Amino acid sequence: MGAADTALMMEILFLLLPLAFFSGWRSGRRPASRTRQQDDAAASQRFVRGINFLLNEEPDKALDVFIEAPVIDAQTAETFLALGNLFRNRGEVNRALRVHQNLVARPGLSQQQRQQAMLALGDDFFAAGMLDRAESVFSEILRNYPGNRQAREPLRQIYEQLQEWDKAIELVSSSGGERHTHQRLIAHYLCEQAEVLLVQNHLFRTDEKLRAALAIDPDSARVRLLQAQLALAREQRSQALQLLMDAVRREQRLLGSLQDKLLPVFDQPDEQSQLLDFVSHEYADSRDAQLFPALLQLARASGCEDEILPLIYQHLRTDPVTLQTLGHAGQFLLQQDPLDTRKALQELCAALERLNRTQPRYQCAGCGYKLSDYLWRCPACHRWDSIQLA
């Protein structure tokens, strides 16, 4: 038996010892009828058998013995809940399911114990990836105990993973709590539906979803970005450009993920001039390094390299820099500078580019999870609007 199994056995023993003490204390306190003496003796024998199985490295047989107890009281129920949670936290989901399913099936549980057991069972199914079973358990909890808030969060995560956006909207709408957070979530769910409709070219229905999302969250950059895509689908280029700039004005981090998509779409000289003016003003106001690569790309595309040089030198001297902005600045200067520094700049740019390729571009501000592509929702901690440039 490995060290992990030994540690598991010790944790189980520590969980069961208080139960054994409580059972012995209770037996000593009660008048000992013949039937009671027989029940206590059977319980003691069962406990000793279970401990022997544990000591003989047979945890499943021990588990069979413990969960076959004919009567479960409050103390036993708490111990079984803790035992099942221990198994799940250690990745032993099948054992956790056995414990919690047995506990839920018991007829003598109090209302609070049954809620706790069902929550634990739902968590087991969720941990096992059995989302349909987990959804069923958490939904039943909310039907029987509408005030139970612990079931709402995992159920919401399940709906998000299954992309059941209507159910997620209904669940969040009926929840109490922080109003702004709920509005933001519902707006994201409506945007998820709008994205699907836009791909399917259902433009009127897309517009309806986005109007509903904007009414709920008027400051949403994502809604405006989707409205820009909708305007492009309707060949309303001027409106699309204005909506896109409005989205970036609200969420400057968007520009980093959009810059490679902007120029092929807005390729007319007047459009590129508008974009360059916009990004230049935004950068001059914020000195945000996230805007710098797009600024250089737009300057090159619109033939305004000389005009942008003072901003580049200012960035290198005084503004906050990143590896990415240094790489872009080096490449830009390499094309402009005719002096003998060319080879040094080539080496610098090559090294920086190689280093940039090894680094994740984005990072979750909540949990620190790093990823290469921008997402609205962190795949690790499931927070919305938490992804930033690393």
Phi, psi and omega in degrees: 000133183283174181296324180295319179294321178298317179297321178298316179300317181296319179296320179295318180299316179296327177291324186275337182300315177300326178294319178296318178298316181297319180296317178295319179296319180294321180296321180290334183277331187272149172298134189266088170287166181297318179296320181295320178298320179294318179297316180295321179295320179294320179295320179295317179297320179297317181296317180296319177300315180298316179298319179297320177297320178297314181294333178270014175064040177234072186295327181292321176294321177298319180296321177302317182296314185292319185278355176273006179302130185291334183232135176238121177258187184300318181295317180295319180298317179298319180295317180295320176301313180296321180296315178297318178297324177299314179299314182295317181295335178268005180087002179272068188292324181297319177292320177300318179298319180300315182295310187286326176295320177297320182292317180298327182285350181288136184279340190265015183284148172287169180299316180295318179296322180293319177299314180297319180294319180291321175300316179297320179295319176298320177296324177297311180298320179297316180295330180278357181079011180269074190293325180294320178292318178297317179301317180299318182292312182294324177294320178296321178301315182290329176292317184276330182227078187302335181278000183282109182276340183294336181276343186288316184295310176297326179294322177297317179297323178296313179299323178294316180295324179275356182058037174269076191289325178297317178294321178296318178298315180297318181295311182294322181296329182269359182273147170276178176116207189286116188293317183297318179299317180294321178297317180297318179296313181298321177299319177297318180297318177295324177294323176300317178293321180295322179299318179295315180295324180293319177298325180278000177067027173270080192290321181295315180293325175300315180299320179298314180298318182290324176296319178295318179295319180292326177294328180278319182229085186296341183263009185291121174288328182295321179298316181293324177296318178291325176296325176296318178295323177295318178297321176297319178297333178266007179062037176253076190294317182298316178295320179299317181296318179295319179295320179295317178294325176296319178297315180294324178299326180276328181223088185296336179299337180299328186297327179298325180271346184259343191300324180287343180263342185288309188297318177297333181274307182262076188258003178280146183305318181291326178291316178295324177295318177297316180296316181297315177300318181297309182293323178298315180294319179296319180291319179299326181281322190254336188052037182276120182299337180295335181275343191297312179301320179294324178299315180294319181295318179292322179297319180292319182293327183263007177070031182246037183300315183297324181292334185268348184305316179302323178293324179295313180296322178296319179300314182293330184273319192232332187278157174300133183241159173230170176301323181294315181292327176296318179297316179294319180295319179298317179296320180295313181292328179300325180280343183258331190271118180269006185280181183286002178282002185304312184295319179298318179295324178298315180296319180298313181295321180296316180294317180294321179295319178297318179294320179299324182292336181274351184257135172299142186277332184234159181211142178283127179289341181276308186246352179086003180298132183254144182209163186272329184246151179285131176232153178284334185230130181293127180288347181268303183258355174068021175279148177266148175059033181250358184274128180228165173297137181286000000 
